[in-house]
Amino acid sequence: MTDRKAEILQAAADLLQTRSFTSFSYQDLSQRLGITKASIHHHFATKEELGVALVERFRAGQKAMLAEIDRVHDDRPLDRLEAFLQQSLGMTDSDPEKICPGGAVQSEINVVPERMARELGEMIREGRAWLTGVLAQGRGKGDLHFAGTAEDQAALIMASLQGGLQNARAESRALMEAIVRQLRGGMAMETTPYLSVDSTTPQPT
């Protein structure tokens, strides 16, 4: 049996990440999926409801990804951070036409529905809190070195990766690789080969 709601969300996510939230309509979704607009409205009465459901989907994907990193790398903050960086690099490979879902919504933060913006804020805070914990633990173990607080460093890393994903779409993966190298070097991480991205790890999209 077709999960129509999931199909709509996937199509909407694709359009959001390749165009923007405000630039696609229910008519676009209707044409893409070959269904009526009434069918879309049955599942999401308004575009605001659809937008909130989209960010909830991204948020759940992020939680699953971070939980998997924690499960695989347990009490090894350096490996957890490296896996996180590799996930960001992996996003440039999955589809070069797509940008970070959080960044896509943030770029329209002044025009998206308020409920959607609030949900995005929670998603960002959760991701930053996780990264802050990893950085603090890594510095406590002597594996990581950086100026300022762990929270400030987490904000820097997240902003760098998000900007890198957006710029890589316009230029190349090499730009994203350079950003990751700089982040690693700035924290004096060992120059060992990057961990391979586990394809079974959930993506935050």
TAFENSUL-V909265 format. One record per helix or strand. SS is the DSSP state (H for helix, E for strand). FROM is the first residue (numbers start at 1). TO is the last residue. If there is no record, write none. Layout:
[[SS:FROM:TO] [SS:FROM:TO]]
//
This chain:
[[H:4:18] [H:26:33] [H:37:43] [H:47:73] [H:77:94] [H:101:106] [H:114:140] [H:150:170] [H:173:186]]
//
